[in-house]
Amino acid sequence: MDINYIKKNLQPDNIIGKEIIYLKQTTSANDILKKLIKKNIEQGTVVITDYQTKGRGRHGNSWEAELETAILLSILFYPKTKKIDYNQKLVDLSAECIKEIIEKLVVDKKVWIKHPNDVYVEDKKISGILVESSTKASKIEYAVLGIGININNKEFSDEVKNTATSLFLLNNKVYERESIIVELLNKLYLKIF
């Protein structure tokens, strides 16, 4: 993963990705950010990993991806809001960004958002989003936005092979994950801030 390429190609004023932590492997990018919050890290800090041993989705579902095939990242936000619906707003804006990116790369298939937190191509899931937050006295202290996008996955386990897909499986082409990450982080910045 070329983190310098990512940083170099982000919009100059983009606070998302100003600080990027890259880990070859971890339990979960969300877990790492939640641990680092105690060290007063900046809003917009991104954790990117090539492999998660305990990647997860909503309701404790697991998220699987072969090594160096998917985009697996998490972003830290310190919202200035008391609104409980902030988490869903983050999910909705992220899903819109992912959908726009996938639509450009998969032109002959229907790309759609399956609420509350997934992006599908036709009848198969290509991306999942998970927001975890902490509230204190009805104020959101922080929100961690986790995103998984299947990019170069060539196969899936028997458990999900009939319900999951990737850009590779759709187009029989290997994609550069870094350029998709750059586009995603720039789009998120424009939609969220």
C-alpha positions as CSV (number, residue, x, y, z in Angstrom):
1,M,0.0,0.0,0.0
2,D,1.5,3.3,-1.1
3,I,0.5,5.7,1.7
4,N,2.7,8.5,0.2
5,Y,0.8,8.3,-3.0
6,I,-2.5,8.6,-1.1
7,K,-1.3,11.6,0.9
8,K,0.1,13.3,-2.1
9,N,-3.1,13.1,-4.1
10,L,-5.6,14.2,-1.4
11,Q,-7.0,17.7,-1.8
12,P,-4.7,20.2,0.0
13,D,-7.4,21.3,2.5
14,N,-8.7,17.8,3.2
15,I,-8.5,17.0,6.9
16,I,-9.5,13.4,6.2
17,G,-6.2,11.6,5.7
18,K,-4.0,14.4,7.0
19,E,-2.8,11.7,9.3
20,I,-2.8,8.1,8.0
21,I,-1.8,5.0,10.0
22,Y,-1.1,2.0,7.8
23,L,-1.0,-1.5,9.2
24,K,-0.3,-4.6,7.1
25,Q,-2.6,-6.6,9.4
26,T,-4.8,-5.8,12.5
27,T,-7.8,-7.1,14.3
28,S,-10.0,-4.2,13.0
29,A,-9.2,-0.7,11.8
30,N,-12.2,0.6,13.9
31,D,-10.7,-1.0,17.0
32,I,-7.3,0.6,16.4
33,L,-8.8,4.1,16.1
34,K,-11.0,3.6,19.2
35,K,-7.8,2.7,21.2
36,L,-5.9,5.7,19.8
37,I,-8.7,8.2,20.8
38,K,-7.3,8.1,24.3
39,K,-4.1,9.6,22.9
40,N,-5.9,12.7,21.5
41,I,-5.4,12.0,17.8
42,E,-6.8,14.4,15.3
43,Q,-10.1,14.4,13.6
44,G,-9.8,12.9,10.1
45,T,-7.1,10.4,11.1
46,V,-7.4,7.3,8.9
47,V,-6.3,3.8,9.6
48,I,-5.8,1.6,6.5
49,T,-5.0,-2.1,6.7
50,D,-4.4,-4.8,4.1
51,Y,-6.0,-7.5,6.3
52,Q,-8.3,-7.7,9.3
53,T,-8.5,-10.8,11.5
54,K,-11.7,-9.6,13.2
55,G,-13.3,-7.3,10.6
56,R,-17.0,-6.9,11.4
57,G,-20.2,-5.4,10.2
58,R,-23.5,-4.6,11.8
59,H,-25.0,-6.9,14.5
60,G,-21.7,-8.7,15.0
61,N,-21.5,-10.0,11.4
62,S,-18.0,-10.7,10.2
63,W,-16.3,-9.0,7.2
64,E,-13.9,-11.2,5.2
65,A,-11.3,-10.2,2.7
66,E,-8.2,-11.9,1.4
67,L,-4.9,-10.2,2.1
68,E,-4.3,-7.1,0.0
69,T,-7.6,-7.4,-2.0
70,A,-10.1,-5.0,-0.4
71,I,-10.1,-1.4,0.8
72,L,-10.3,-1.7,4.6
73,L,-10.2,1.7,6.4
74,S,-11.6,3.7,9.3
75,I,-11.8,7.4,9.9
76,L,-12.2,9.3,13.1
77,F,-14.7,12.2,13.5
78,Y,-15.3,14.5,16.5
79,P,-18.8,15.8,15.6
80,K,-20.0,19.1,16.9
81,T,-23.5,17.9,17.3
82,K,-25.9,16.3,19.7
83,K,-28.0,14.7,17.1
84,I,-28.4,11.0,17.5
85,D,-28.9,10.6,13.7
86,Y,-25.2,11.6,13.1
87,N,-24.1,8.0,12.7
88,Q,-26.7,7.3,10.0
89,K,-25.8,10.5,8.3
90,L,-22.2,9.3,8.1
91,V,-23.3,6.0,6.7
92,D,-25.6,7.6,4.1
93,L,-22.9,10.0,2.9
94,S,-20.3,7.3,2.7
95,A,-22.7,5.0,0.8
96,E,-23.3,7.7,-1.7
97,C,-19.6,8.3,-2.3
98,I,-18.9,4.5,-2.7
99,K,-21.9,4.1,-5.0
100,E,-20.6,7.0,-7.2
101,I,-17.2,5.4,-7.5
102,I,-18.4,1.9,-8.2
103,E,-20.9,3.2,-10.9
104,K,-18.0,4.7,-12.8
105,L,-16.1,1.4,-12.7
106,V,-19.1,-0.9,-13.4
107,V,-21.0,0.8,-16.1
108,D,-23.3,-2.0,-17.3
109,K,-24.8,-3.1,-13.9
110,K,-27.2,-1.6,-11.4
111,V,-25.3,-0.2,-8.3
112,W,-27.6,0.6,-5.4
113,I,-27.6,1.3,-1.7
114,K,-29.2,-1.3,0.5
115,H,-30.2,0.6,3.7
116,P,-29.0,0.9,6.3
117,N,-25.3,0.4,5.4
118,D,-24.4,-1.6,2.3
119,V,-23.7,-1.0,-1.4
120,Y,-24.7,-3.6,-3.9
121,V,-24.0,-4.3,-7.5
122,E,-27.1,-6.1,-8.8
123,D,-27.9,-8.7,-6.1
124,K,-24.5,-8.9,-4.5
125,K,-22.8,-6.9,-1.8
126,I,-19.6,-5.0,-2.7
127,S,-19.3,-2.7,0.3
128,G,-20.3,-2.4,3.9
129,I,-20.1,0.5,6.3
130,L,-20.0,0.5,10.1
131,V,-20.1,3.5,12.4
132,E,-19.3,3.1,16.1
133,S,-19.6,6.1,18.4
134,S,-19.5,7.1,22.0
135,T,-21.9,9.5,23.6
136,K,-21.8,11.4,26.9
137,A,-24.7,13.4,28.2
138,S,-26.5,13.0,24.8
139,K,-23.5,14.5,23.0
140,I,-21.5,12.5,20.5
141,E,-17.9,12.4,21.7
142,Y,-16.5,10.6,18.7
143,A,-17.6,8.6,15.7
144,V,-15.4,6.0,13.9
145,L,-16.5,5.3,10.3
146,G,-15.4,1.9,9.1
147,I,-15.5,1.1,5.3
148,G,-14.9,-2.1,3.5
149,I,-15.0,-2.3,-0.3
150,N,-14.3,-5.5,-2.2
151,I,-11.8,-4.6,-4.9
152,N,-9.6,-7.4,-6.1
153,N,-11.2,-10.3,-4.2
154,K,-11.1,-13.4,-6.5
155,E,-13.2,-15.7,-4.3
156,F,-15.2,-15.7,-1.2
157,S,-15.9,-18.4,1.4
158,D,-18.9,-20.7,0.9
159,E,-20.8,-18.7,3.5
160,V,-20.9,-15.5,1.4
161,K,-19.9,-16.5,-2.2
162,N,-23.5,-16.3,-3.3
163,T,-24.1,-12.8,-1.8
164,A,-20.8,-11.0,-2.2
165,T,-18.9,-9.6,-5.2
166,S,-15.8,-7.5,-6.1
167,L,-14.7,-5.2,-8.9
168,F,-12.4,-8.0,-10.1
169,L,-15.2,-10.5,-10.3
170,L,-17.4,-8.0,-12.1
171,N,-14.8,-6.8,-14.6
172,N,-12.1,-9.5,-14.6
173,K,-9.6,-6.7,-14.0
174,V,-7.2,-5.9,-11.1
175,Y,-7.6,-2.4,-9.7
176,E,-5.1,-0.1,-7.9
177,R,-6.6,0.3,-4.5
178,E,-4.7,3.5,-3.7
179,S,-6.3,5.6,-6.4
180,I,-9.8,4.4,-5.3
181,I,-8.9,5.3,-1.7
182,V,-7.8,8.8,-2.8
183,E,-11.1,9.3,-4.7
184,L,-13.1,8.1,-1.7
185,L,-11.4,10.3,0.9
186,N,-11.7,13.3,-1.3
187,K,-15.4,12.7,-1.9
188,L,-16.0,12.1,1.8
189,Y,-14.4,15.3,2.7
190,L,-16.5,17.3,0.2
191,K,-19.8,15.6,1.4
192,I,-19.1,15.7,5.1
193,F,-17.4,19.0,5.6
